[in-house]
Amino acid sequence: MKKFLRTAISLTMVAAMVLATGCGARGGSEAAEGETIELKLAHIYSTNSNEDKYFNEFKNRVEAETDGAVTISIYPNSQLGSEAETMQQVVMGTVDIAFGEGSSWANAVNKPELGVFGLPYLCSDLDGQAAIMREMVIQEGTDMMVPTGIRPLFSFSGSIRHAILATEPIYTLDDCKGVKMRVPEVTLFVDTWKNLGSNPTTTPWGDVYTAISQGVVDGAEVDACTIVDSNLQEVTKYYSKTGHISTINIAAINEEKWQSIPAEYQDIILKVGAEVQEEQVEARKVADNEAVAVMEAAGVVVNELDAGEYDKMVAAQKPMYDQYANDYGLGDMIAKLQEVGAPK
């Protein structure tokens, strides 16, 4: 039944995209008889990562369903460059498909409004994130990205970011006040924690373990799997489920390359991408639960926010929402993202 539902969702998603984008989504040329279409896909993740596993699922299924007419070569572990570099290569057409969060694509194609998919408090759990990915990211992202020369194909979950702390847990908005929180050197993350009243610090990720253990920062905000991968449970005491940012990574293809692919193969690529997207989120749920169990076994106390506090944290981000609404006209989209991502 689950497989049937995933397939139905995927086919619905593909059909909606075709209708929304008109002939642009099916404008591929006819390949010469016997010609093989070769796609290069580059990403920064290791070969034992969740992401690489599902990129290979995508590759194998596309190749099987096209009877080898489309082949995909995967270059993991930053073989072809950093995330930003591979995105630029897709824009230039030297790499066909690259992968990254919306704000990273925003920088790559100079379209800041793509950061809307990574705004804080769009959803608080992976079910809400999956709904946003399924119902909005590719559909809305197509309209935003295709004019820049790239086209979204599918997205993967980078999970939901929470707070891991060595000092005190976060139960309320007031508990965020004055906390020295390590954040990435990204304006959106810095502003999120400033709006919560914290003191965000852009410590390099490789230094976070030491920074927490020495008290340079009180904690970090990141997903559960990354916490355990970095052994932060060894130097922290509290895992507070703030659910402040949902990380959605988008796989996008060079639009000129896309238009060279026959329509029948475009449909297969989109269908397989939608199927693999659903499976990757389910796998991420399992991995997150396992990571939380590792933290608890190490003595880390896991806590939820007090009732009503999540809504207060959402309200604290109004300046950021207003900026995207006023500068890019995305007020309605933000409201829809929050509606789609709300707990069901």
C-alpha positions in Angstrom: 0.0 0.0 0.0 2.8 2.4 0.9 4.5 1.7 -2.5 1.2 2.3 -4.3 0.7 5.6 -2.4 4.2 6.8 -3.2 3.8 6.0 -6.8 0.4 7.8 -7.0 1.9 10.8 -5.3 4.8 10.8 -7.7 2.7 10.5 -10.8 0.4 13.3 -9.6 3.4 15.5 -8.9 4.8 14.9 -12.4 1.5 15.6 -14.0 1.2 18.8 -12.1 4.6 19.9 -13.1 3.9 19.2 -16.8 0.7 21.2 -16.6 2.3 24.1 -14.7 5.3 24.5 -17.0 3.6 23.7 -20.3 5.8 22.7 -23.2 8.9 23.8 -21.3 8.8 20.6 -19.3 8.2 18.4 -22.3 10.2 20.4 -24.9 13.1 17.9 -25.2 14.3 17.0 -28.6 14.2 13.5 -30.1 17.4 11.6 -29.5 19.0 9.9 -32.4 18.3 6.2 -32.6 20.7 4.3 -30.4 22.1 7.6 -28.8 22.8 7.5 -25.1 22.2 10.6 -23.0 24.9 10.9 -20.4 24.3 13.0 -17.2 27.0 14.1 -14.7 25.7 14.5 -11.1 28.0 16.0 -8.5 27.6 16.4 -4.8 29.7 16.9 -1.6 28.6 14.0 0.5 30.6 10.8 1.2 29.9 7.5 -0.4 28.4 6.1 2.8 26.0 9.0 3.3 22.2 8.8 3.1 22.4 11.3 0.2 24.8 9.3 -1.9 22.7 6.1 -1.3 19.6 7.7 -2.7 21.4 9.4 -5.6 22.5 5.9 -6.6 18.9 4.7 -6.3 17.9 7.5 -8.7 20.7 6.6 -11.1 20.0 2.9 -11.1 16.2 3.3 -11.6 16.5 5.9 -14.3 19.0 3.8 -16.2 16.7 0.7 -15.8 13.5 2.4 -16.8 15.1 4.1 -19.9 16.7 0.7 -20.9 20.1 2.4 -20.6 19.2 5.3 -22.9 19.9 7.7 -20.0 23.1 7.1 -18.0 24.1 9.0 -14.9 27.7 9.3 -13.6 27.8 10.3 -9.9 30.8 12.3 -8.5 30.5 12.2 -4.7 32.7 13.6 -1.9 33.4 17.0 -3.5 35.3 15.3 -6.4 34.3 18.1 -8.8 34.4 20.9 -6.2 32.5 22.5 -3.3 28.8 22.8 -3.2 29.0 26.3 -4.5 31.5 25.3 -7.3 29.3 22.4 -8.5 26.3 24.7 -8.7 28.2 27.2 -10.8 29.3 24.4 -13.0 25.6 23.5 -13.6 24.9 27.1 -14.5 27.8 27.0 -17.0 26.8 23.6 -18.3 30.0 21.7 -17.4 28.2 19.6 -14.8 24.6 18.6 -15.5 23.1 18.1 -12.0 24.2 19.5 -8.7 22.7 19.6 -5.2 22.2 22.1 -2.4 19.8 24.1 -0.2 17.7 26.8 -1.7 19.7 29.7 -0.3 22.8 28.2 -1.9 21.1 28.1 -5.3 20.0 31.6 -4.6 23.7 32.7 -4.5 24.6 30.6 -7.5 22.0 32.2 -9.8 21.7 35.5 -8.0 18.1 35.0 -7.2 17.8 35.7 -3.4 14.1 34.7 -3.2 15.0 31.1 -3.6 16.0 31.3 0.1 12.3 31.2 0.9 12.4 27.4 1.1 14.9 27.6 4.0 13.2 30.3 6.1 12.8 29.4 9.8 9.7 27.8 11.2 8.1 26.7 8.0 7.6 23.3 9.6 8.6 21.5 12.8 8.9 17.9 11.8 9.8 15.6 8.9 6.2 14.9 8.0 5.7 18.7 7.4 8.9 18.9 5.6 8.0 16.0 3.3 4.7 17.7 2.5 6.5 20.9 1.5 8.9 19.0 -0.7 6.1 17.0 -2.3 3.6 19.9 -2.8 5.7 23.0 -3.3 9.4 22.9 -3.8 9.5 21.5 -7.3 6.3 23.2 -8.5 7.2 26.7 -7.1 10.9 26.2 -7.7 10.4 25.4 -11.3 8.8 28.9 -11.9 11.6 30.6 -10.0 14.6 28.7 -11.3 14.0 27.9 -14.9 14.4 31.6 -16.0 17.9 31.5 -14.5 18.9 28.5 -16.6 18.5 25.7 -14.1 15.5 23.4 -13.3 14.7 21.5 -10.1 14.3 17.8 -10.4 13.7 16.5 -6.9 14.7 17.3 -3.3 16.1 15.5 -0.3 15.6 16.1 3.4 18.5 17.5 5.3 16.3 17.0 8.4 15.1 19.5 11.0 17.6 21.6 12.9 17.4 21.6 16.7 19.6 22.9 19.5 22.3 20.9 21.3 23.6 22.6 24.5 26.2 22.2 27.2 24.7 24.8 29.6 20.9 24.9 29.9 18.0 23.4 27.9 15.6 25.6 25.9 12.0 25.3 26.9 10.8 28.8 26.1 11.6 31.8 23.9 13.1 33.5 27.0 15.5 30.6 27.4 17.1 31.6 24.1 18.1 35.0 25.5 21.8 35.5 25.6 22.7 31.9 24.5 26.0 31.8 22.6 24.8 29.6 19.7 27.1 28.4 17.0 25.5 28.9 13.6 26.8 28.6 10.0 28.2 31.7 8.4 24.9 32.3 6.6 22.8 35.4 7.1 19.6 33.5 7.4 20.9 31.4 10.3 22.5 34.4 12.1 19.3 36.4 11.8 17.1 33.5 13.0 19.0 33.3 16.3 19.3 37.1 16.7 15.5 37.3 16.4 15.3 34.7 19.2 17.4 36.9 21.4 20.6 34.7 21.2 24.2 35.6 20.5 24.9 33.7 17.3 28.6 32.9 16.7 29.9 31.7 13.3 32.5 29.3 14.5 33.9 27.0 11.8 32.2 23.6 12.0 35.5 21.8 12.5 36.0 23.8 15.7 32.6 23.3 17.2 33.4 20.3 19.4 36.3 22.2 21.0 34.4 25.4 21.2 31.6 23.8 23.1 33.9 21.8 25.4 35.9 25.0 26.2 32.8 27.2 26.7 33.5 29.4 23.8 29.9 28.7 22.7 27.0 27.2 24.7 25.9 24.9 22.0 25.1 24.5 18.3 22.0 24.2 16.1 22.1 21.3 13.7 20.3 18.0 12.8 20.5 14.9 15.0 22.6 12.8 12.6 25.2 15.5 12.3 25.4 15.9 16.1 26.2 12.2 16.5 28.5 12.1 13.4 30.5 14.9 15.1 30.3 13.3 18.6 28.8 16.4 20.1 26.9 14.3 22.5 30.2 13.8 24.3 30.4 17.5 25.3 26.7 18.5 25.7 23.9 17.8 28.1 20.7 18.9 26.5 19.0 18.4 23.1 16.2 20.9 22.9 13.8 20.2 20.0 13.4 23.8 18.8 12.6 22.7 15.2 13.7 26.1 13.9 14.9 25.4 10.4 13.9 22.7 7.9 16.8 21.9 5.5 15.6 21.0 2.0 18.3 20.3 -0.6 17.4 20.6 -4.2 18.8 18.6 -7.1 18.7 20.8 -10.2 19.8 20.3 -13.8 21.1 22.7 -16.4 18.0 23.8 -18.4 19.7 23.6 -21.8 20.7 20.0 -21.0 17.2 19.3 -19.9 15.7 20.5 -23.2 18.0 18.1 -25.1 16.4 15.1 -23.3 13.4 13.5 -25.1 10.1 14.1 -23.3 9.5 10.4 -22.5 12.8 10.3 -20.6 12.1 13.6 -18.9 8.9 12.0 -17.5 10.9 9.0 -16.2 13.5 11.2 -14.6 10.8 13.3 -12.8 8.8 10.2 -11.7 11.9 8.4 -10.4 13.1 11.6 -8.6 9.7 11.9 -6.9 9.7 8.3 -5.8 13.3 8.4 -4.4 12.5 11.7 -2.7 9.7 10.1 -0.7 11.9 7.1 0.3 14.8 9.3 1.3 12.7 11.2 3.8 11.4 8.0 5.4 15.0 6.8 5.7 15.9 10.1 7.3 13.3 9.6 9.9 14.8 6.3 10.9 18.3 7.8 11.0 17.2 10.7 13.1 15.5 8.4 15.6 18.6 6.3 15.9 20.8 9.4 16.4 18.5 10.6 19.2 18.8 7.2 20.9 22.6 7.5 20.7 22.4 10.9 22.4 20.2 9.6 25.2 22.5 6.7 25.7 25.3 9.1 26.2 23.3 10.9 28.9 22.0 13.8 26.9 18.5 14.9 28.0 16.0 15.4 25.2 13.2 17.9 25.7 10.3 19.5 23.8 9.4 23.1 23.9 6.8 24.2 26.4 3.2 24.6 25.1 2.8 27.8 23.1 6.5 28.6 22.9 6.9 27.4 19.3 4.3 30.0 18.2 6.2 32.7 20.1 9.4 31.7 18.2 7.6 31.9 14.9 6.3 35.3 15.7 9.8 36.5 16.6 10.8 35.9 12.9 8.3 38.4 11.6 11.1 40.8 10.5 12.5 38.1 8.2 9.1 37.2 6.8 8.3 40.8 6.2 11.6 41.2 4.3 10.8 38.4 1.9 7.2 39.6 1.5 8.2 43.2 0.8 11.4 42.7 -1.3 10.2 39.7 -3.3 6.4 39.6 -3.0 6.5 36.2 -1.3 4.1 36.8 1.6 1.5 34.5 0.2 4.0 31.8 -0.5 5.4 31.9 3.0 1.9 31.5 4.4 1.2 28.6 2.1 4.5 26.9 3.1 3.6 27.2 6.7 0.1 25.9 6.1 1.4 22.9 4.1 4.2 22.2 6.6 1.9 22.4 9.7 1.5 19.3 11.8 -1.4 17.2 10.6 
